[in-house]
Amino acid sequence: MSMKNSIWILLIIGLISCKQKSTEKETEIIKEPKIVSGNNEMAYNEIKKLNLDSTYTNLLDPRNVSESEYKIVAESWSEFHKKVSQFIKEENFKWEVSDSTITILNRIYFDKSGTIDYYTFKIRNTSVSAEKRAEYEKVLQKFSKEVKLDLKRTEKYAQCGKIKYLNY
């Protein structure tokens, strides 16, 4: 076998082995959703700088969703909040305040498949302690890694709203 032939054989083997490696499943990068409390001014100002509203379409804006889609969107949003409530109960999270309801403003940014990219929230009840706000943020972090909005779109989208938790 000449030197030239052995180089060709090595080159072919090299190409085949490269090709096999590229078809192997790459380890999936698990992205962490970013959870930010509006009560944490520094973190909230950092996220505002990202100008997310310019890259995530507003889900319930009539310009972005047809009338027929609106019902599906509203149902998935309602179902999502039921899952949040259920998750909080399962985590045995307690607000430890006497207020009968806890009001929270949310703005959540999703990728095309409904996975949470960013979750901003602001607890309106001033009686909720800083410790409880931080604990709630940790619960949302855990929730956001596990639960998706059951809605697939052609582009990234955002949804905002107010949620009231009954506090017994």
Secondary structure as GFF3:
##gff-version 3
##sequence-region A 1 168
A	DSSP	alpha_helix	3	23	.	.	.	ID=ss1
A	DSSP	beta_strand	34	37	.	.	.	ID=ss2
A	DSSP	alpha_helix	41	49	.	.	.	ID=ss3
A	DSSP	three_ten_helix	52	54	.	.	.	ID=ss4
A	DSSP	beta_strand	57	58	.	.	.	ID=ss5
A	DSSP	alpha_helix	67	90	.	.	.	ID=ss6
A	DSSP	beta_strand	101	110	.	.	.	ID=ss7
A	DSSP	beta_strand	116	123	.	.	.	ID=ss8
A	DSSP	alpha_helix	130	146	.	.	.	ID=ss9
A	DSSP	beta_strand	157	166	.	.	.	ID=ss10
###
